[in-house]
Amino acid sequence: MLFSTEDYPLASKITLREADGWENVPENIRGMGEAKLDLYFPRALYEVKPTSWWLAILDYGSGFEEAIISKSK
């Protein structure tokens, strides 16, 4: 599954926004963005329940260089 801020065939388009409500985030970050990742499996051989995860991108001062994918904030 592909998540992107741009349009791609068969990809899920996400919108990054300013992050809030995250726990255990490093104190030395300068900026943080987030997006909700809604996973679905249209081509699965068996029924799979849709679920959601969270994406956080971290900026330590030289741009967004690190990503976190987590079940909860």
N, C-alpha and C positions, 0 to 999 in steps of 0.2 A: 504494500500500500504506500502510495506516495502522497505526501503533504507538501504543499507549496503555497507561497504568497502570489504566485502567478498561475495563469491558466495552462494546464497540460492535459492531454487526453487521459482519461481514467484516473486523474489525480483529484484529491480533495483539496479545495482551496481554503486556506486559513487566513485569518486576519490577526496580526500581532498587535497587542495593546500593552500599555504600561502595566506591569505586574503588581499585584497586591495580595496580601494574605498568606504569603509563603512562610513556612517554618524552616529553621535550620539553614538559612541562606548565609553565605560568607559575608562578613562585615565589610570587607574591602571592595565590594562591587560599586561601580559608579552608576550603572543603569541596568535595568532588567525588564525584559519583555515577556509576554506570555501568550499562549493560544491554547484553546481546548481542542483536543484531537478526538473527533468522533469516529471510532473504528466500526466498520461494517464489513461483512464478508459475502458479497453477492455471488461469488463463484465457489463457495465452500461445498464440499461433497456432503457434509452433514450440517444440521442446523447449528448455528453459532449465534448466541445472543449478542446484539450490539453493545458496545461498551465505550467508555470515554477515558482518556488519559490526558495529562497536562504536559505541555511543552513550556519550558522556561529557557530564555537565552540570557547569558550574563555578559556584561561589559565591565572589564576591570580597568578601563581607561584608554584602551587602544582599539575599541570596536568590540562588537559581539564575537567572542572567540570560543565560548563554551555553551553547551546545551545540556539541559536536564530533562529527562522524560520520567514522569512520576504518576502513579495512580491517584495521588492526592497532593494538595498543596502543602 
